[in-house]
Amino acid sequence: MTITKETSTPSNESGLHTPKGIPKSDAKPMDQVIEETLSEALEALDDPYQFEHPISRVAVIGAGPAGVAAAKALLEQGFDIQVFERHKKVGGNWLFNEPTQDMVLIPTPTEKDGDWLQRDNDAMAAASGDKGCHLPSFIRSSTPVKCTDDVNHWLRNHHQPPSACYMDLNNNTASPVLGSYDFPWPKDTPYFIHHSKIQRYYEDYVDHFGLRKYIQFNTSLDAVEKHDDGKWHLTLTQAIKDADGEHVSVTQSQSTFDAVVIATGQYQDPIVPSMNGLQEFAARFPKKLMHSKQFTRTDQFKNKNVLVVGGRVSAVDVSRLISVGANQVYLSYRGPFTTNIFLTDLVRTAIPDNVIHKPGVEGFWSKDADSGKTSVDGTITFTDGSTLDDIDVIVFATGYKSKHSYFGTSRLWISEDKEGAHFIPKENAPLVVMNDKKVHNTYKDIFLISDPTLAFAGAPRHITTTPFFDYQAQTIGRVWSQHACLPSQTKMTTFSLKHTPPCAVYRMDYEAERLKSQILVPWLNFHAKKLVPDLHLHTLEIPSESLESVWIESVDIWKESIRRQQKELALAQQE
């Protein structure tokens, strides 16, 4: 076995590295962002989009941070709402649950772009038997069915797959800028806390704003279609286990709504990109491979040699947590250690010194130096020629894809559409134009241009903190209540195609959060004064200047919280 330790940045006394400062050259001036937003808002008044039917009854899919924010804003605007959450509690990605999802394809099939969408449609059709049913035959019953292995497999992989939360997950964004501006954390809350306290925060949020009675838990969205009656028709499945967990009652129903908010998050479907030899490696050593979404507890890796593939937040967090009890942990990532992206560089300061750095993987094989012949024998070869041949587990922290399976064949996969040809609604046109990262045909990442009675919350194309979801929620509520208006479909397309972000999409800091909020806030405030001045809607504010100090001091506090957690985990291993 050949081992190389690649440390491109020396450690400081604390064992954590210090990244370079926040770059200022990747952001527009604040005045420019405001001017661009107001210009679009003015054109929306001159040439507004006209909804064909009034909106009254609204479905919200998901009760995570974005879903509950949307529910609150819509309820305040007087809408009749119903929230559907597939888990038994609120919180989204902050809800820890076991057992883990076990049906993860490694590598994710990617023969050519868009094939995954066809496979997804085929899988849905095979599971349904009848169009719109999406229930396997063994649970099509009018009475509770026994939770056999097959039933539990369906529950955790299809109906109610676990979130990406793991036992030792803490937030890495300070609590004062993590929650809602309308529901601040108690002043004595530490900046960095356990995921269970964050999930509890959302339970309190729901109760404080009286949302719980509007949430139907254990309910997944199977299909959503727009019919000629102007309504969205939803196919929903609710699965409730009895008290002892031995049986489950499964009920499928149909419901109609005037509008729908999709707030299902971005961390649902794990993706493992194709790599040299990986498919053959997976066939021969399937028990050695997993995605980071399947990581739940550090004791899974006790006394094992582990390779973590990836270089961003989840990869760093997994590698540092399991390094306490594992025999040896290796972290493989492409490119240099220092990226000049502040967030990435800051996160990488948390990599412990006992984690061995490796470059990108050349292939999941051994390679004869003379002939170049490869053999899949359990060896991993890296781009510097070094190899590892005693790895027990490989964890792919390689991200997620957005599938939106509930749209079925109404989806069109496209890598990019610079001309916007697919944005304009046409007869028999696909509803959603997307790839595995985003829905293309939206205005401001929220409203479906072809039909703005469908909105997305919690899935902007830039990294952000959860308070941004409040702005998105307010936007949806105000537009659908006609307290703000959208531009015409043609102008929404034009604006979307020429739009450039106010700062780099990877920026996540005080200045970036203020800039990103200016995409929405000036528009909503301007229209409130022009369209409904007599209502005296409250003026929305961008993040307070008082939070700048929180962002600055949270860096050192975060580093200290990481050191403390590592020590606590080490002590627990000794017990």
C-alpha positions as CSV (number, residue, x, y, z in Angstrom):
1,M,0.0,0.0,0.0
2,T,1.3,3.4,-1.0
3,I,0.3,6.4,1.2
4,T,0.9,10.0,0.6
5,K,-0.2,12.8,2.9
6,E,-0.9,15.9,1.0
7,T,-1.2,19.0,3.1
8,S,-1.2,22.1,1.0
9,T,-1.9,24.4,3.9
10,P,0.1,24.1,7.2
11,S,-1.8,23.8,10.5
12,N,-1.9,26.5,13.0
13,E,-1.6,25.9,16.8
14,S,-5.2,25.0,17.1
15,G,-5.0,22.3,14.4
16,L,-7.4,24.3,12.2
17,H,-6.3,26.2,9.1
18,T,-7.3,29.8,8.4
19,P,-8.7,30.5,5.0
20,K,-8.2,33.7,3.1
21,G,-10.7,36.6,3.6
22,I,-14.0,37.0,1.8
23,P,-13.4,38.1,-1.8
24,K,-15.2,41.3,-2.7
25,S,-14.7,41.2,-6.5
26,D,-17.5,38.6,-7.1
27,A,-20.4,40.9,-6.1
28,K,-22.4,43.6,-7.7
29,P,-22.8,47.0,-5.9
30,M,-25.9,47.1,-3.7
31,D,-27.4,50.0,-5.7
32,Q,-27.1,48.1,-8.9
33,V,-28.9,45.1,-7.5
34,I,-31.7,47.3,-6.2
35,E,-32.0,49.2,-9.5
36,E,-32.2,46.0,-11.5
37,T,-35.0,44.6,-9.2
38,L,-37.0,47.9,-9.3
39,S,-36.7,48.0,-13.1
40,E,-38.3,44.6,-13.4
41,A,-40.9,45.5,-10.8
42,L,-41.8,48.6,-12.8
43,E,-42.1,46.6,-16.0
44,A,-44.3,44.2,-14.2
45,L,-46.7,47.0,-13.4
46,D,-46.8,48.0,-17.1
47,D,-47.2,44.5,-18.5
48,P,-48.4,42.2,-15.7
49,Y,-49.1,38.5,-15.8
50,Q,-52.8,37.8,-15.5
51,F,-53.9,34.8,-13.5
52,E,-56.7,33.0,-15.2
53,H,-58.5,32.0,-12.0
54,P,-58.4,33.4,-8.4
55,I,-56.3,31.5,-6.0
56,S,-57.8,30.4,-2.7
57,R,-56.9,26.8,-1.9
58,V,-53.1,26.1,-1.8
59,A,-51.1,22.9,-1.2
60,V,-47.6,23.1,0.4
61,I,-45.5,20.0,-0.2
62,G,-43.0,19.6,2.7
63,A,-42.8,20.9,6.2
64,G,-39.1,21.6,6.4
65,P,-37.8,25.2,6.9
66,A,-39.0,26.4,3.5
67,G,-42.4,24.6,3.8
68,V,-43.4,26.0,7.2
69,A,-42.3,29.5,6.1
70,A,-44.5,29.3,3.1
71,A,-47.4,28.0,5.1
72,K,-47.1,30.9,7.6
73,A,-46.9,33.5,4.8
74,L,-49.9,32.0,2.9
75,L,-52.0,31.7,6.1
76,E,-51.3,35.4,6.9
77,Q,-52.5,36.3,3.4
78,G,-55.8,34.5,4.0
79,F,-55.3,31.4,1.9
80,D,-56.9,28.1,2.7
81,I,-53.8,25.9,3.0
82,Q,-52.9,22.3,3.4
83,V,-49.4,21.1,4.1
84,F,-48.3,17.6,3.2
85,E,-45.2,16.1,5.0
86,R,-44.0,12.6,4.3
87,H,-42.3,12.3,7.7
88,K,-44.1,12.2,11.1
89,K,-42.5,15.4,12.3
90,V,-41.5,18.8,10.9
91,G,-37.9,20.0,10.3
92,G,-36.9,18.6,6.9
93,N,-33.2,17.9,6.8
94,W,-32.9,18.5,10.6
95,L,-35.1,15.5,11.4
96,F,-32.9,12.5,12.2
97,N,-34.5,9.1,11.5
98,E,-33.4,5.5,11.1
99,P,-33.0,3.0,9.5
100,T,-31.2,4.6,6.5
101,Q,-32.1,4.5,2.9
102,D,-30.6,1.3,1.4
103,M,-31.5,1.6,-2.3
104,V,-28.8,3.8,-3.6
105,L,-27.3,3.0,-7.0
106,I,-23.5,3.3,-7.1
107,P,-22.6,4.7,-9.5
108,T,-25.7,6.6,-10.4
109,P,-26.6,5.5,-13.9
110,T,-25.6,8.3,-16.4
111,E,-25.1,6.7,-19.8
112,K,-26.0,10.0,-21.3
113,D,-27.6,13.2,-20.2
114,G,-31.3,12.8,-19.2
115,D,-31.4,9.0,-19.2
116,W,-32.1,9.2,-15.4
117,L,-35.4,10.9,-16.2
118,Q,-36.6,8.2,-18.5
119,R,-35.6,5.5,-16.0
120,D,-37.4,7.4,-13.3
121,N,-40.6,7.5,-15.3
122,D,-40.2,3.8,-16.1
123,A,-39.7,3.0,-12.4
124,M,-42.8,4.9,-11.5
125,A,-44.9,3.2,-14.1
126,A,-43.6,-0.3,-13.0
127,A,-44.4,0.5,-9.3
128,S,-47.9,1.8,-10.1
129,G,-49.5,-0.8,-12.2
130,D,-52.2,1.7,-12.9
131,K,-51.5,5.3,-13.9
132,G,-51.5,7.6,-10.9
133,C,-51.4,4.8,-8.3
134,H,-47.7,4.4,-7.5
135,L,-48.4,1.8,-4.9
136,P,-46.8,-1.7,-5.0
137,S,-49.3,-4.5,-5.0
138,F,-48.5,-5.9,-1.6
139,I,-49.9,-2.8,0.2
140,R,-52.9,-2.2,-2.0
141,S,-55.2,-3.2,0.9
142,S,-58.3,-1.7,2.6
143,T,-56.9,-3.0,5.9
144,P,-53.6,-2.6,7.7
145,V,-50.8,-4.8,6.3
146,K,-48.0,-6.4,8.2
147,C,-44.6,-4.6,8.1
148,T,-42.7,-7.3,6.3
149,D,-39.2,-6.7,4.9
150,D,-40.7,-5.7,1.5
151,V,-43.1,-3.2,3.1
152,N,-40.4,-1.6,5.2
153,H,-38.1,-1.4,2.1
154,W,-40.8,0.5,0.3
155,L,-41.4,2.8,3.2
156,R,-37.8,3.8,3.7
157,N,-36.8,4.0,0.1
158,H,-39.9,5.3,-1.7
159,H,-42.6,6.6,0.6
160,Q,-40.6,8.1,3.5
161,P,-36.8,8.0,2.8
162,P,-34.8,9.4,5.7
163,S,-33.3,12.8,5.5
164,A,-29.5,13.5,5.2
165,C,-29.3,14.2,8.9
166,Y,-26.9,12.1,11.0
167,M,-26.6,11.6,14.8
168,D,-23.7,14.0,15.4
169,L,-24.8,16.7,13.0
170,N,-24.5,20.3,14.3
171,N,-25.3,23.5,12.4
172,N,-22.4,25.3,10.7
173,T,-24.3,28.6,10.4
174,A,-24.7,30.6,13.6
175,S,-28.1,30.2,15.2
176,P,-29.0,34.0,15.0
177,V,-28.9,33.8,11.2
178,L,-30.3,30.3,11.0
179,G,-34.0,30.7,11.9
180,S,-36.8,33.0,10.9
181,Y,-36.6,36.8,11.4
182,D,-40.2,36.6,12.7
183,F,-39.3,33.9,15.3
184,P,-35.8,34.6,16.6
185,W,-33.9,32.1,18.7
186,P,-33.8,32.8,22.5
187,K,-30.9,35.2,23.2
188,D,-29.0,32.6,25.3
189,T,-28.9,30.0,22.4
190,P,-25.3,29.0,21.6
191,Y,-24.3,29.7,18.0
192,F,-23.7,26.0,17.2
193,I,-26.0,23.3,18.5
194,H,-27.2,19.8,18.0
195,H,-29.6,19.0,15.2
196,S,-32.2,17.9,17.7
197,K,-32.5,21.4,19.1
198,I,-32.9,22.8,15.6
199,Q,-35.7,20.4,14.8
200,R,-37.3,21.4,18.1
201,Y,-37.1,25.0,17.0
202,Y,-39.3,24.2,14.0
203,E,-41.7,22.3,16.2
204,D,-41.9,25.5,18.3
205,Y,-42.2,27.6,15.1
206,V,-45.2,25.5,13.9
207,D,-47.0,25.8,17.3
208,H,-46.2,29.5,17.7
209,F,-47.8,30.4,14.4
210,G,-50.7,27.9,14.7
211,L,-49.6,25.8,11.7
212,R,-49.8,22.3,13.1
213,K,-53.5,21.7,12.4
214,Y,-52.8,22.4,8.7
215,I,-50.1,19.7,8.3
216,Q,-50.9,16.2,7.3
217,F,-48.0,14.0,8.3
218,N,-46.8,10.7,6.9
219,T,-48.1,11.8,3.5
220,S,-46.0,11.7,0.3
221,L,-46.8,13.4,-3.1
222,D,-47.0,10.8,-5.8
223,A,-48.2,12.9,-8.7
224,V,-49.2,16.5,-9.6
225,E,-51.0,17.4,-12.7
226,K,-52.8,20.5,-14.1
227,H,-56.2,19.7,-15.6
228,D,-58.5,21.5,-17.9
229,D,-60.6,22.7,-15.0
230,G,-57.7,25.0,-14.0
231,K,-56.9,23.0,-10.8
232,W,-53.8,21.1,-9.7
233,H,-54.8,17.5,-9.1
234,L,-52.6,15.8,-6.5
235,T,-52.2,12.1,-5.9
236,L,-51.1,11.6,-2.3
237,T,-50.3,8.5,-0.2
238,Q,-50.5,8.4,3.6
239,A,-48.8,5.5,5.5
240,I,-49.3,5.3,9.2
241,K,-47.8,2.6,11.4
242,D,-49.8,1.3,14.4
243,A,-48.5,1.8,18.0
244,D,-46.3,-1.3,18.0
245,G,-45.0,-0.7,14.5
246,E,-46.1,-4.1,13.3
247,H,-48.7,-3.0,10.8
248,V,-49.1,0.0,8.5
249,S,-52.3,1.5,7.1
250,V,-51.8,2.9,3.6
251,T,-54.3,5.2,2.0
252,Q,-54.1,6.9,-1.4
253,S,-56.2,9.9,-2.2
254,Q,-56.8,12.6,-4.7
255,S,-57.1,16.3,-3.9
256,T,-57.4,19.5,-5.9
257,F,-55.9,22.9,-5.3
258,D,-55.7,26.3,-7.1
259,A,-52.0,26.5,-6.5
260,V,-49.1,24.4,-5.2
261,V,-45.8,25.2,-3.4
262,I,-43.1,22.7,-3.9
263,A,-40.9,22.8,-0.8
264,T,-39.3,19.4,-0.9
265,G,-35.7,20.5,-0.5
266,Q,-32.5,19.8,-2.4
267,Y,-31.1,16.8,-0.5
268,Q,-33.4,14.0,-1.5
269,D,-31.8,11.8,-4.1
270,P,-28.1,10.9,-3.6
271,I,-25.9,10.9,-6.6
272,V,-22.6,9.1,-7.2
273,P,-20.9,10.1,-10.5
274,S,-19.5,7.5,-12.8
275,M,-15.8,6.9,-12.2
276,N,-13.3,4.6,-13.9
277,G,-13.9,1.0,-12.7
278,L,-16.5,2.0,-10.2
279,Q,-19.3,-0.1,-11.7
280,E,-17.2,-3.2,-11.7
281,F,-16.0,-2.4,-8.2
282,A,-19.6,-2.0,-7.0
283,A,-20.6,-5.3,-8.5
284,R,-17.7,-7.1,-6.8
285,F,-17.6,-5.3,-3.5
286,P,-21.1,-3.9,-2.9
287,K,-20.9,-3.8,0.9
288,K,-17.9,-1.5,0.8
289,L,-19.8,1.4,-0.8
290,M,-22.2,3.9,0.5
291,H,-23.4,7.5,0.0
292,S,-23.0,10.1,2.8
293,K,-26.8,10.2,3.0
294,Q,-26.6,6.6,4.4
295,F,-24.2,7.8,7.1
296,T,-26.0,7.9,10.5
297,R,-23.5,7.1,13.3
298,T,-19.8,7.2,13.8
299,D,-19.7,3.7,15.3
300,Q,-20.4,2.3,11.8
301,F,-16.7,2.9,11.1
302,K,-15.0,1.9,14.3
303,N,-11.6,0.3,13.7
304,K,-12.1,0.5,9.9
305,N,-10.1,2.0,7.1
306,V,-12.3,4.5,5.4
307,L,-12.0,6.5,2.2
308,V,-14.3,9.5,1.9
309,V,-14.7,10.9,-1.7
310,G,-15.6,14.5,-1.9
311,G,-14.2,17.9,-0.7
312,R,-17.1,20.0,0.4
313,V,-19.2,20.3,3.6
314,S,-20.6,16.8,4.0
315,A,-17.3,15.2,3.0
316,V,-15.3,17.2,5.6
317,D,-17.9,16.6,8.3
318,V,-18.1,12.8,7.7
319,S,-14.4,12.4,7.6
320,R,-13.7,14.4,10.8
321,L,-16.5,12.7,12.7
322,I,-15.5,9.1,11.8
323,S,-11.8,9.8,12.3
324,V,-12.3,9.6,16.0
325,G,-13.1,5.9,16.1
326,A,-11.9,4.6,12.7
327,N,-8.5,3.0,12.2
328,Q,-7.6,5.4,9.4
329,V,-9.6,7.9,7.3
330,Y,-8.6,9.2,3.9
331,L,-10.2,12.1,2.2
332,S,-10.0,12.3,-1.6
333,Y,-10.8,15.5,-3.4
334,R,-9.9,17.1,-6.8
335,G,-7.9,20.2,-7.1
336,P,-5.8,22.0,-4.5
337,F,-6.6,22.3,-0.8
338,T,-7.1,26.0,-1.0
339,T,-9.8,27.0,-3.4
340,N,-10.2,30.8,-2.8
341,I,-13.8,30.1,-2.1
342,F,-14.2,31.3,1.5
343,L,-16.9,28.9,2.5
344,T,-15.1,25.8,1.1
345,D,-11.7,26.9,2.6
346,L,-13.3,27.6,6.0
347,V,-15.0,24.2,6.1
348,R,-11.8,22.4,5.2
349,T,-10.1,23.9,8.3
350,A,-12.1,21.3,10.2
351,I,-10.2,18.4,8.7
352,P,-8.3,16.7,11.6
353,D,-4.6,16.1,11.3
354,N,-5.1,12.4,11.5
355,V,-7.1,12.4,8.2
356,I,-4.8,11.7,5.3
357,H,-5.4,13.8,2.2
358,K,-5.5,12.1,-1.2
359,P,-6.0,13.6,-4.7
360,G,-8.8,12.7,-7.0
361,V,-9.5,9.0,-7.8
362,E,-8.1,7.8,-11.1
363,G,-9.8,4.5,-11.0
364,F,-11.3,1.9,-8.7
365,W,-8.7,-0.6,-9.8
366,S,-5.0,-1.5,-9.6
367,K,-2.9,-0.6,-12.6
368,D,0.2,-2.2,-14.0
369,A,2.8,0.4,-14.3
370,D,4.4,-1.1,-17.5
371,S,1.4,-2.3,-19.5
372,G,-1.3,0.0,-18.1
373,K,-3.6,-3.0,-17.7
374,T,-6.1,-2.5,-15.0
375,S,-7.7,-5.0,-12.6
376,V,-10.6,-4.5,-10.2
377,D,-9.3,-6.2,-7.1
378,G,-10.3,-3.8,-4.3
379,T,-7.5,-1.4,-4.9
380,I,-8.1,2.3,-5.5
381,T,-5.6,4.2,-7.6
382,F,-5.3,8.0,-7.3
383,T,-4.2,10.6,-9.9
384,D,-0.7,10.9,-8.3
385,G,-0.2,7.2,-8.8
386,S,-0.6,6.3,-5.1
387,T,-2.9,3.4,-4.2
388,L,-4.9,2.0,-1.3
389,D,-5.7,-1.7,-1.1
390,D,-7.0,-2.2,2.5
391,I,-10.1,0.1,2.5
392,D,-13.1,-1.3,4.4
393,V,-15.6,1.3,3.5
394,I,-15.9,4.0,0.8
395,V,-18.2,6.9,1.5
396,F,-19.2,9.1,-1.5
397,A,-20.0,12.6,-0.3
398,T,-20.8,13.6,-3.9
399,G,-24.1,15.5,-3.6
400,Y,-27.7,15.1,-4.7
401,K,-29.9,15.5,-7.7
402,S,-33.3,17.0,-7.9
403,K,-35.7,14.6,-9.6
404,H,-39.2,15.9,-8.9
405,S,-40.6,12.5,-9.7
406,Y,-44.2,13.6,-9.0
407,F,-44.2,15.6,-12.3
408,G,-43.8,12.3,-14.1
409,T,-43.6,12.6,-17.9
410,S,-44.4,16.3,-17.7
411,R,-40.6,16.8,-17.2
412,L,-38.2,17.7,-19.9
413,W,-34.5,17.2,-19.3
414,I,-32.2,19.9,-20.8
415,S,-28.7,20.9,-19.8
416,E,-29.1,24.5,-20.7
417,D,-31.5,26.7,-22.8
418,K,-29.9,30.0,-23.5
419,E,-32.6,31.0,-26.0
420,G,-35.5,30.2,-23.7
421,A,-37.3,28.2,-26.3
422,H,-38.7,25.8,-23.7
423,F,-39.7,28.6,-21.3
424,I,-42.7,29.8,-23.3
425,P,-45.8,27.7,-22.8
426,K,-47.0,25.9,-25.9
427,E,-49.5,23.2,-26.6
428,N,-48.3,19.8,-25.3
429,A,-45.2,21.5,-24.0
430,P,-43.5,19.9,-20.9
431,L,-44.5,21.5,-17.6
432,V,-41.1,21.5,-16.1
433,V,-37.8,22.1,-17.9
434,M,-35.0,20.8,-15.7
435,N,-31.8,19.0,-15.2
436,D,-30.6,17.2,-12.1
437,K,-29.7,20.4,-10.3
438,K,-32.4,22.9,-11.0
439,V,-35.7,23.7,-12.7
440,H,-34.8,26.1,-15.6
441,N,-38.1,27.7,-16.5
442,T,-38.8,29.7,-13.3
443,Y,-38.9,33.4,-12.5
444,K,-36.5,34.3,-9.7
445,D,-36.2,30.6,-8.9
446,I,-39.7,30.6,-7.5
447,F,-42.6,30.8,-10.1
448,L,-43.0,28.4,-12.9
449,I,-43.0,30.7,-15.9
450,S,-45.4,28.5,-17.9
451,D,-47.9,28.5,-15.0
452,P,-47.1,30.7,-12.0
453,T,-49.7,28.9,-9.8
454,L,-46.9,26.5,-9.2
455,A,-44.0,27.8,-7.1
456,F,-40.8,26.4,-5.6
457,A,-39.6,27.4,-2.2
458,G,-36.2,26.5,-0.6
459,A,-34.4,25.7,-3.8
460,P,-32.6,28.9,-5.1
461,R,-29.7,28.4,-7.4
462,H,-27.3,30.0,-4.9
463,I,-26.2,29.0,-1.4
464,T,-28.2,30.7,1.3
465,T,-29.3,30.7,4.9
466,T,-32.8,29.6,5.8
467,P,-34.1,33.2,6.5
468,F,-34.0,33.7,2.7
469,F,-36.9,31.2,2.6
470,D,-38.9,33.8,4.5
471,Y,-38.4,36.2,1.6
472,Q,-39.4,33.5,-0.9
473,A,-42.5,32.8,1.2
474,Q,-43.5,36.4,1.4
475,T,-43.1,36.7,-2.4
476,I,-45.4,33.7,-3.1
477,G,-48.0,35.0,-0.7
478,R,-48.0,38.5,-2.0
479,V,-48.1,37.6,-5.6
480,W,-50.9,35.1,-5.3
481,S,-52.9,37.6,-3.1
482,Q,-52.3,40.2,-5.8
483,H,-50.3,42.4,-3.4
484,A,-47.5,42.2,-5.9
485,C,-47.5,41.2,-9.6
486,L,-45.4,39.2,-11.9
487,P,-44.3,40.5,-15.3
488,S,-45.9,38.9,-18.4
489,Q,-44.6,35.4,-19.4
490,T,-42.6,36.9,-22.2
491,K,-40.9,39.3,-19.9
492,M,-40.4,36.7,-17.2
493,T,-38.5,34.7,-19.8
494,T,-36.5,37.6,-20.9
495,F,-35.6,38.7,-17.4
496,S,-34.7,35.1,-16.4
497,L,-32.4,34.6,-19.4
498,K,-30.5,37.9,-18.9
499,H,-30.4,37.6,-15.1
500,T,-27.0,37.4,-13.4
501,P,-26.7,36.7,-9.7
502,P,-25.9,39.6,-7.4
503,C,-22.8,37.7,-6.2
504,A,-21.1,34.4,-6.7
505,V,-23.6,31.5,-6.1
506,Y,-21.1,30.0,-3.6
507,R,-20.9,33.1,-1.4
508,M,-22.4,32.7,2.0
509,D,-21.6,35.6,4.3
510,Y,-23.2,38.8,5.7
511,E,-22.7,40.9,2.5
512,A,-24.0,38.1,0.3
513,E,-27.1,37.6,2.3
514,R,-28.0,41.3,2.1
515,L,-27.4,41.3,-1.6
516,K,-29.4,38.2,-2.3
517,S,-32.4,39.5,-0.4
518,Q,-32.4,42.6,-2.7
519,I,-33.6,40.4,-5.5
520,L,-37.0,40.2,-3.9
521,V,-37.4,42.9,-1.1
522,P,-37.5,46.1,-3.2
523,W,-40.0,44.5,-5.6
524,L,-42.4,43.5,-2.9
525,N,-42.2,46.8,-1.0
526,F,-42.6,48.9,-4.2
527,H,-45.7,46.9,-5.4
528,A,-47.3,47.0,-1.9
529,K,-47.2,50.8,-2.0
530,K,-48.4,51.0,-5.6
531,L,-51.1,48.3,-5.6
532,V,-52.5,48.1,-2.1
533,P,-51.4,51.3,-0.2
534,D,-54.5,51.2,2.0
535,L,-53.6,47.8,3.4
536,H,-50.4,49.2,4.9
537,L,-48.5,46.0,4.5
538,H,-45.4,45.8,6.7
539,T,-42.2,46.9,4.9
540,L,-39.9,44.0,4.5
541,E,-36.3,44.6,5.7
542,I,-33.1,43.0,4.4
543,P,-30.8,41.3,7.0
544,S,-30.0,43.8,9.8
545,E,-26.6,45.4,9.9
546,S,-26.4,44.2,13.5
547,L,-25.9,40.7,12.1
548,E,-22.5,41.6,10.6
549,S,-20.8,41.1,13.9
550,V,-22.5,37.7,14.2
551,W,-21.1,36.5,10.9
552,I,-17.6,37.8,11.8
553,E,-17.3,36.3,15.3
554,S,-19.1,33.1,14.4
555,V,-16.0,31.9,12.4
556,D,-13.9,31.5,15.5
557,I,-16.8,30.2,17.6
558,W,-17.4,27.6,15.0
559,K,-13.8,26.5,15.0
560,E,-14.0,26.2,18.8
561,S,-17.2,24.2,18.6
562,I,-15.5,21.7,16.2
563,R,-12.6,21.3,18.6
564,R,-15.0,20.7,21.5
565,Q,-17.1,18.2,19.6
566,Q,-14.0,16.2,18.5
567,K,-12.8,16.0,22.1
568,E,-16.2,14.9,23.3
569,L,-16.4,12.2,20.6
570,A,-12.9,11.0,21.5
571,L,-13.8,10.7,25.2
572,A,-17.0,8.8,24.3
573,Q,-14.9,6.3,22.3
574,Q,-12.8,5.6,25.4
575,E,-15.8,4.7,27.6
